[in-house]
Amino acid sequence: MVPSTHGWEKIASGAAVLVCAIIGVRLARLGIFAGPDELLVRNFSRAYQIRWPEIARFEMPPAGDLRKAGLRIHLIDGRLISATLYGRRQLDSHDAARDTIQELEQLRQQYADRTADPPPASFPATKS
């Protein structure tokens, strides 16, 4: 910025830099993160925490449907979640999404049988 820059120009430039920084951070945080209890899906504007028993199946990104363009996660209750990081592109070989689906399906089979809430611990009877 030069000394002749008007105040409103400085404010507009600062706002533009801030918006670019926020967009960059949101893009860097995109992803699917699997843990033993849940699957975390971080899209650009929203994150989902999904317990393994809630997941019915995974599906490749469909061609042409921009609204749900990423790797699809079908839930038992009929909802559909799209992981936008794996959106289908014309030059994409689809290997990344295919490999991810295979790994997620293995994890789903491994963790889905676990009970969502562990049974309460049994305490020995106390004498009063």
TANORHU-V574773 format. One line per field, one symbol per residue. psi: psi as a letter, one per 20 degrees, with the letter a starting at -180 (. if undefined). burial: 1 if it has 9 or more other C-alpha atoms within 8 Angstrom, else 0. Layout:
# TANORHU-V574773
psi = ???
burial = ???
This chain:
# TANORHU-V574773
psi = pqhipqghhgggggggggghgggggghhiqrppprhhrppooagiqqpopqgiipgrqqqpqpinhhmiappopqhjiqpppoihkqpqhipijhgggggggghhghghgihiqqgpqqqppqqpqp.
burial = 00000000010000000000000001000111010001111111000001111111011111000001111111100000111111110000000011001001101100110000000000000000
